[in-house]
Amino acid sequence: MKYYAGLENLSAEPTEGGYILKGVLASVSNLGENHWFGLIAGVNENKRNMGVI
């Protein structure tokens, strides 16, 4: 939801076999060893990708 609120601005560039993500996750505060987080990245004006890292 942070993506849609404008707090995170990630883009996803399609490549053979996946995507290259570019941007900043400024609002992620719980990163640590063995932690997971979700993200949304814009591929183009009409397409978004969601992932768990």
Phi, psi and omega in degrees: 000336179298327178300312183287339176275354179084011180278335179231136182233089179251144173239152180236118179260119180297137175225171177293117179091004179164214182221153169253123180266139178225141177139196184229137173255073186292337186259007179277114185245355185249027180286133178192174179301131180067019177265153178241153171209156179257157178212160173232132180232137178280127176271315174206191184298333185247359185228135175235150173242140177246141179214162175238128182239000000 
